[in-house]
Amino acid sequence: MFKRVGVCLIAFVVLASAAACGSDSDKAVDSPSSPSSANSANSEESQSVSDSEDSADSEVADALTGVGFSAQWERVDAPADCMCADGSAWSYFVRDSSETKVMFFLEGGGACFTAQMCAKGSDTYKQVVGQEGGFAETEGVFDLDNPKNPFADYSIVFVPYCTGDVHGGSVTKDYGDGVVVQHKGFVNGSTAMTALLERFPDATEVVVAGVSAGSFPTPAYAGLIADSLPNASVRVIADGSGAIPDAMGAVSSNWGLLEALPQWPEIAGATAADVTPSWIFEIAAKHDPEIRFARHDYAFDATLADYAAMVGIAASDLLPLMEANEAKVEAFSGDMSTWIAPGDNHTILSKADMYSEELGGVRFIDWLSDFVAGGSPADQHCTQCS
């Protein structure tokens, strides 16, 4: 479905230019390296895809071989005003495969909002770009030779995470005790987003996906992209943030997240306390009702349980929290597909489990492919979730 035409591109360019880094420079081409180890499914309800199904795809796989489905990744070294939390250089990656189909992928990696959590060497958030030997992600949506992958022929802009601010920061924060953090996640992310708009101006199908911390801001980035590509179908896939509590709003002021958000009418009068996971979806859905949303979560996600515990929420209450957040979003979007799997794993989009997870006879990869192709697959929730 095409969007309304007439959204002002100039307004976006002014906004992005204010936050984004300067012009890109020092581009280098890297080839994918070896796959990382897969994380096993943590549920009696998750089942592997049968050998017969794999065999049935072999002919398709042969057809894909050698036609660019393992295209090289380009590393783009961003200007100096883009940076990681410690002020070190930041870069992003681009896979140029299709002019019309593009995925904007926001990496996860925790968050920080106190001196202890944000200190150099802290294990609460990812602090480096990584991928030093070349882009190394080769599982899940990055398994680009897999004929089952709905993104096999997509161009991809991969946004590394190293700022502790859920890709939404716009400030330098002094936490005291010598801990000064460059929360510049939105500066970085908007730079990569501007590259997407400049390199793929004819995109008609755009998927904004994120895992963990990267899934939190996916609706906002989707809205900005939709503003600038009014004829594109824009879809959001948020993986691993369904149980982030509303208390997140109280710490977002450390990152300058509200100030970084687009100046949409739907945000007028908001305060930092309003910046909750469900609210981000709400404002994006109100701003552009044609954006479609999907979420994946694990019912007792151990990583989310750690953050929820900080505000007194027990792991046993994660599932009700996910369901409550889902109800809030659907009250405004009217169209969100959700998948809640059993167990305490964390995220699926960049893991081999994406191809084997199954609930109630439905394979996640089929459910996801339906959504990406324009469908609205029915919610799939575990019944025995522990």
C-alpha positions as CSV (number, residue, x, y, z in Angstrom):
1,M,0.0,0.0,0.0
2,F,1.4,3.4,-0.9
3,K,1.5,6.3,1.5
4,R,0.0,9.7,1.2
5,V,2.2,11.9,-1.0
6,G,3.2,15.4,0.1
7,V,5.2,14.9,3.2
8,C,8.0,17.4,3.2
9,L,11.4,15.9,2.6
10,I,13.1,19.2,3.3
11,A,11.8,19.1,6.9
12,F,13.5,15.8,7.4
13,V,16.7,16.9,5.9
14,V,16.9,19.9,8.3
15,L,16.2,17.6,11.2
16,A,18.7,15.0,10.2
17,S,21.4,17.5,9.3
18,A,21.2,19.0,12.8
19,A,21.9,15.7,14.4
20,A,23.8,13.7,11.9
21,C,27.6,13.6,11.4
22,G,29.2,15.4,8.4
23,S,29.8,13.8,5.1
24,D,30.8,10.2,4.9
25,S,34.4,9.4,4.1
26,D,37.1,6.7,3.9
27,K,34.9,3.9,2.6
28,A,36.3,0.4,2.6
29,V,34.8,-2.9,1.2
30,D,34.8,-5.9,3.4
31,S,33.7,-9.5,2.8
32,P,31.7,-11.5,5.4
33,S,33.8,-13.7,7.5
34,S,33.0,-17.0,9.2
35,P,29.7,-17.5,11.1
36,S,29.4,-17.2,14.8
37,S,28.0,-20.1,16.9
38,A,24.3,-20.5,17.0
39,N,22.2,-20.2,20.1
40,S,19.9,-23.1,20.8
41,A,16.2,-22.7,21.3
42,N,15.1,-22.8,24.9
43,S,11.7,-24.4,24.7
44,E,9.8,-27.7,24.3
45,E,7.6,-25.8,21.9
46,S,10.5,-24.8,19.6
47,Q,11.2,-27.4,16.9
48,S,13.8,-27.7,14.1
49,V,12.9,-27.5,10.5
50,S,12.8,-30.9,9.0
51,D,15.5,-32.3,6.8
52,S,12.9,-32.8,4.0
53,E,12.1,-29.1,4.1
54,D,15.7,-28.2,3.8
55,S,16.1,-30.6,0.9
56,A,13.1,-29.1,-0.8
57,D,14.9,-25.7,-0.8
58,S,18.2,-27.0,-2.3
59,E,17.1,-26.3,-5.9
60,V,16.3,-22.7,-4.9
61,A,19.6,-22.4,-3.1
62,D,21.5,-23.5,-6.2
63,A,19.6,-20.9,-8.2
64,L,20.7,-18.1,-5.8
65,T,24.4,-19.1,-5.8
66,G,26.6,-16.8,-7.7
67,V,24.0,-14.0,-8.4
68,G,25.0,-11.6,-5.7
69,F,23.1,-12.9,-2.7
70,S,26.4,-12.9,-0.7
71,A,27.2,-9.4,-1.9
72,Q,30.2,-7.7,-0.2
73,W,29.6,-5.3,2.7
74,E,30.9,-1.8,2.5
75,R,32.3,-0.3,5.8
76,V,31.6,3.5,5.9
77,D,33.9,5.3,8.4
78,A,31.8,8.2,9.6
79,P,33.1,11.7,10.3
80,A,34.5,12.7,13.7
81,D,31.3,14.0,15.2
82,C,29.9,10.4,15.0
83,M,31.4,8.4,17.8
84,C,31.1,5.6,20.4
85,A,30.5,6.3,24.1
86,D,34.2,6.8,24.8
87,G,34.6,9.2,21.8
88,S,36.3,6.7,19.6
89,A,35.5,6.5,15.9
90,W,32.2,5.1,14.6
91,S,31.3,3.4,11.4
92,Y,28.4,1.6,9.8
93,F,28.0,-1.0,7.0
94,V,26.1,-1.1,3.8
95,R,25.1,-4.0,1.6
96,D,24.0,-2.8,-1.8
97,S,21.8,-5.4,-3.5
98,S,18.4,-4.0,-4.4
99,E,17.4,-0.5,-5.4
100,T,13.8,-1.0,-4.1
101,K,14.0,-3.2,-1.1
102,V,16.1,-2.1,1.9
103,M,16.4,-3.1,5.6
104,F,17.7,-0.6,8.2
105,F,19.0,-2.8,11.0
106,L,19.8,-1.4,14.5
107,E,22.2,-3.5,16.5
108,G,21.6,-4.2,20.2
109,G,23.9,-4.2,23.2
110,G,22.5,-3.1,26.5
111,A,22.2,0.5,28.0
112,C,23.7,2.6,30.7
113,F,22.5,5.5,32.8
114,T,24.7,5.7,36.0
115,A,28.4,6.2,36.6
116,Q,28.8,2.6,37.5
117,M,26.9,1.2,34.5
118,C,28.6,3.6,32.1
119,A,32.2,3.3,33.3
120,K,34.8,2.1,30.8
121,G,34.9,-1.6,30.8
122,S,31.3,-2.0,32.1
123,D,29.6,-5.1,30.9
124,T,26.1,-3.5,30.8
125,Y,26.4,-2.1,27.3
126,K,28.5,-2.6,24.1
127,Q,31.2,0.0,23.8
128,V,32.9,-0.6,20.5
129,V,31.8,-0.9,16.9
130,G,33.5,-4.3,16.5
131,Q,33.6,-6.1,13.1
132,E,37.3,-5.2,12.9
133,G,38.1,-8.0,10.4
134,G,35.1,-7.2,8.2
135,F,31.4,-7.6,8.7
136,A,31.0,-10.9,10.5
137,E,27.3,-11.4,11.0
138,T,26.1,-14.4,9.0
139,E,23.2,-15.8,10.9
140,G,19.5,-15.1,11.0
141,V,18.6,-12.2,8.7
142,F,22.3,-12.0,7.7
143,D,22.3,-15.6,6.4
144,L,22.1,-14.1,2.9
145,D,22.6,-17.4,1.0
146,N,19.6,-19.0,2.7
147,P,16.7,-19.3,0.3
148,K,14.3,-19.1,3.3
149,N,15.6,-15.7,4.3
150,P,13.0,-13.0,3.2
151,F,15.9,-10.5,3.2
152,A,18.2,-12.4,1.0
153,D,17.8,-10.0,-1.9
154,Y,17.5,-6.8,0.2
155,S,20.0,-4.0,0.5
156,I,20.9,-3.5,4.1
157,V,22.2,-0.6,6.2
158,F,23.6,-2.1,9.4
159,V,23.9,0.4,12.4
160,P,26.4,-0.7,15.0
161,Y,25.7,0.2,18.6
162,C,28.3,1.5,21.1
163,T,26.7,4.5,22.9
164,G,24.6,3.0,25.7
165,D,21.5,5.1,24.7
166,V,19.3,2.8,22.7
167,H,20.4,4.6,19.4
168,G,18.6,7.7,20.7
169,G,21.2,9.9,22.4
170,S,22.3,13.4,21.4
171,V,24.3,14.6,24.4
172,T,27.6,14.4,26.2
173,K,26.8,13.3,29.8
174,D,29.0,13.7,32.8
175,Y,28.0,11.1,35.4
176,G,30.7,12.2,37.9
177,D,33.6,10.2,39.2
178,G,35.4,10.8,35.9
179,V,32.8,9.1,33.8
180,V,31.9,11.2,30.8
181,V,29.9,9.5,28.1
182,Q,29.2,10.4,24.5
183,H,25.6,9.4,24.2
184,K,25.5,10.1,20.4
185,G,23.4,7.1,19.3
186,F,20.9,9.3,17.3
187,V,23.7,11.3,15.8
188,N,25.2,8.0,14.5
189,G,21.9,6.4,13.6
190,S,20.6,9.4,11.7
191,T,23.8,9.5,9.7
192,A,23.3,5.9,8.6
193,M,19.6,6.7,7.9
194,T,20.5,9.7,5.7
195,A,22.9,7.4,3.8
196,L,19.9,5.0,3.2
197,L,17.8,7.8,1.8
198,E,20.6,9.1,-0.4
199,R,21.7,5.7,-1.7
200,F,18.2,4.1,-2.1
201,P,15.9,7.0,-3.1
202,D,13.7,4.6,-5.2
203,A,13.0,2.2,-2.3
204,T,9.4,1.0,-2.2
205,E,9.8,-1.6,0.6
206,V,11.7,-0.7,3.7
207,V,12.0,-2.8,6.9
208,V,13.3,-1.1,10.0
209,A,14.5,-3.9,12.3
210,G,16.3,-3.9,15.6
211,V,17.3,-6.3,18.4
212,S,17.4,-5.6,22.1
213,A,18.4,-2.0,22.6
214,G,18.2,-1.6,18.9
215,S,14.5,-2.5,18.8
216,F,13.5,0.3,21.2
217,P,13.8,3.2,18.7
218,T,12.7,1.3,15.5
219,P,9.3,3.0,15.3
220,A,10.9,6.5,15.4
221,Y,13.4,5.7,12.7
222,A,10.6,4.1,10.6
223,G,8.5,7.3,10.9
224,L,11.4,9.4,9.7
225,I,12.1,7.1,6.8
226,A,8.4,7.1,5.9
227,D,8.4,10.9,5.9
228,S,11.2,11.0,3.3
229,L,10.0,8.1,1.2
230,P,6.2,8.7,1.1
231,N,5.7,6.1,-1.6
232,A,7.4,3.3,0.3
233,S,5.8,0.6,2.4
234,V,7.5,0.8,5.8
235,R,7.4,-2.0,8.3
236,V,8.9,-2.4,11.8
237,I,10.3,-5.6,13.4
238,A,11.2,-5.1,17.1
239,D,13.0,-8.0,18.6
240,G,13.6,-8.4,22.3
241,S,12.2,-5.3,24.0
242,G,8.6,-6.1,24.7
243,A,9.1,-6.2,28.5
244,I,11.0,-3.0,28.9
245,P,9.2,-1.2,31.8
246,D,7.8,2.3,31.5
247,A,10.4,3.4,34.1
248,M,12.7,3.6,31.1
249,G,11.4,7.1,30.5
250,A,12.9,8.3,33.8
251,V,16.4,7.5,32.6
252,S,16.1,8.6,29.0
253,S,16.8,12.2,29.9
254,N,20.4,11.2,30.6
255,W,20.7,10.5,26.8
256,G,18.9,13.5,25.4
257,L,16.5,11.1,23.8
258,L,13.4,13.3,23.7
259,E,15.4,16.1,22.2
260,A,16.6,13.8,19.5
261,L,13.2,12.6,18.5
262,P,11.6,14.2,15.4
263,Q,9.5,17.3,16.0
264,W,6.3,15.7,15.0
265,P,3.0,17.3,16.3
266,E,2.3,14.0,18.1
267,I,5.3,14.7,20.4
268,A,4.4,18.3,21.3
269,G,4.3,18.8,25.1
270,A,5.9,15.4,25.9
271,T,8.4,15.1,28.8
272,A,11.2,12.6,29.3
273,A,8.9,10.5,31.5
274,D,6.6,9.9,28.5
275,V,9.4,8.2,26.6
276,T,8.4,4.6,27.2
277,P,8.6,1.7,24.7
278,S,4.8,1.7,24.0
279,W,4.8,5.5,23.6
280,I,7.4,5.3,20.9
281,F,5.2,3.0,19.0
282,E,2.2,5.1,19.7
283,I,3.6,8.4,18.3
284,A,4.9,6.6,15.2
285,A,1.5,5.0,14.6
286,K,-0.3,8.3,15.1
287,H,2.1,10.1,12.9
288,D,1.9,7.6,10.1
289,P,-1.0,5.1,10.4
290,E,0.3,3.1,7.4
291,I,3.4,1.9,9.2
292,R,3.0,-1.8,10.2
293,F,4.6,-3.3,13.3
294,A,5.7,-6.8,14.5
295,R,7.5,-7.9,17.6
296,H,9.3,-11.0,18.8
297,D,10.0,-11.8,22.4
298,Y,10.8,-14.6,24.8
299,A,8.3,-14.9,27.7
300,F,11.0,-14.9,30.4
301,D,13.8,-13.1,28.6
302,A,16.8,-13.3,31.0
303,T,18.3,-10.0,29.7
304,L,15.1,-8.0,30.1
305,A,14.6,-9.6,33.5
306,D,17.9,-8.1,34.7
307,Y,16.7,-4.6,33.7
308,A,13.2,-5.1,35.0
309,A,14.6,-6.1,38.4
310,M,16.2,-2.7,38.7
311,V,12.7,-1.2,39.1
312,G,11.3,-4.1,41.2
313,I,9.7,-6.2,38.5
314,A,10.1,-9.9,39.0
315,A,11.0,-12.2,36.1
316,S,7.6,-14.0,36.6
317,D,5.9,-10.7,35.7
318,L,7.6,-10.2,32.3
319,L,4.9,-12.0,30.3
320,P,2.1,-9.9,31.7
321,L,4.2,-6.8,31.1
322,M,4.7,-7.8,27.4
323,E,1.0,-8.4,27.0
324,A,0.2,-5.0,28.6
325,N,2.6,-3.2,26.4
326,E,1.2,-5.0,23.4
327,A,-2.3,-3.9,24.3
328,K,-1.2,-0.2,24.6
329,V,0.4,-0.3,21.1
330,E,-2.5,-2.0,19.4
331,A,-4.9,0.6,20.9
332,F,-3.2,3.1,18.6
333,S,-1.7,1.1,15.7
334,G,-4.6,-1.3,15.2
335,D,-2.2,-3.7,13.4
336,M,0.7,-5.2,15.2
337,S,1.7,-8.9,14.9
338,T,3.3,-10.4,18.0
339,W,5.2,-13.6,18.6
340,I,6.0,-14.6,22.2
341,A,8.1,-17.7,22.5
342,P,8.7,-19.8,25.6
343,G,11.9,-19.7,27.6
344,D,14.5,-17.1,28.7
345,N,16.5,-16.5,25.5
346,H,17.1,-13.0,24.2
347,T,16.4,-12.0,20.6
348,I,16.2,-14.1,17.4
349,L,16.7,-12.0,14.3
350,S,20.5,-12.4,14.1
351,K,20.5,-16.1,15.2
352,A,20.1,-19.4,13.5
353,D,17.0,-20.0,15.7
354,M,15.2,-17.7,13.3
355,Y,14.8,-20.7,10.9
356,S,13.9,-23.4,13.4
357,E,11.6,-21.8,16.0
358,E,8.0,-23.0,15.9
359,L,4.9,-22.4,17.9
360,G,1.6,-24.2,17.5
361,G,2.6,-25.7,14.2
362,V,3.7,-22.3,12.8
363,R,7.3,-21.7,11.9
364,F,8.6,-18.3,12.9
365,I,10.4,-17.9,9.5
366,D,7.1,-18.4,7.7
367,W,5.4,-16.0,10.0
368,L,8.1,-13.4,9.5
369,S,8.2,-13.9,5.7
370,D,4.4,-13.3,5.6
371,F,4.8,-10.0,7.5
372,V,7.7,-8.8,5.3
373,A,5.7,-9.6,2.2
374,G,2.9,-7.3,3.3
375,G,0.7,-9.7,5.4
376,S,-0.6,-9.3,8.9
377,P,0.1,-12.7,10.4
378,A,-1.9,-13.8,13.5
379,D,-0.3,-13.4,16.9
380,Q,1.5,-16.5,18.1
381,H,1.9,-16.8,21.9
382,C,3.2,-19.7,23.9
383,T,0.8,-21.6,26.1
384,Q,3.5,-23.3,28.2
385,C,6.0,-20.5,28.4
386,S,8.4,-21.5,31.1
